[in-house]
């Protein structure tokens, strides 16, 4: 699954236009409670949980490890 570039950029490097685009998208699907702009502005992606259903396990990967996994494909 692709990770949006908005989440890969550090909070201080995100543009207001990009921030409002993501806020509008989130407001369509996550309304109770709505996510405040300042929370979205500070958000970070610390890692990714990969669920391996057949083996009944969950693997936690750093963002970099997850991206490297799919860069090889």
N, C-alpha and C positions, 0 to 999 in steps of 0.2 A: 504494500500500500504506500502510496506517495505521501510524503510529509510536506505540507504547504510551506513555502519559503518564508512566509510571515512568522512561523513558529521557529524556524531555524535561525533567524536574525536575532541578535541581542535586543532587548527592549529599547535601548537608546537609539538603535539604528533603524527603527520602524517609522515610516512616514505616517502622517495623520490621514492621508488619503487611504493608505493600505489598512490602517487601523479601523477607519469607518466602514470600509468594505467588509472586513471580517465581523465587525459589530452588527452590521445589517444582516449578514448571513446567519450568525448565531441567533439573532433575535427571531428569525423565522422558525427555528427548530427548538430553541431553548428559552422558554418564556416564563417559567415559574421556578425560582425568581429570575428575572432578567439579569444578565451579566453586566455589571457596571463597566464603563469605558476604562476607568482607572485600573480595574482588575485585569482587563484584557491587555492594557498597555504594559503591565508588569509581568504578564504571564511568561512562563518558560517551559520548554519541553525538556524534562530531565532524563527521559528514557522511554523505551517502548517495551510493552509486555507482549510476547508472542505465545499464543496458546497452541500447543501441539495436542490436538484432541485424541488422536489415535494412541498416543503414549500416555495421555493423562497427566501432562506436565505443562508448566508455564516457565518460559525463559525470559529473564529481564536483560535487555540490551541497552547500552548507552546509545544516544542518538547517532554518534559517529559509527559505532559498530553496526547499527541497523542500516545506515546509509551505505556503508562499505559492503555489507552482505548483498545488497541489490546492485551495487556498482559492478559486481563481477558477472552479473547475468547479461 
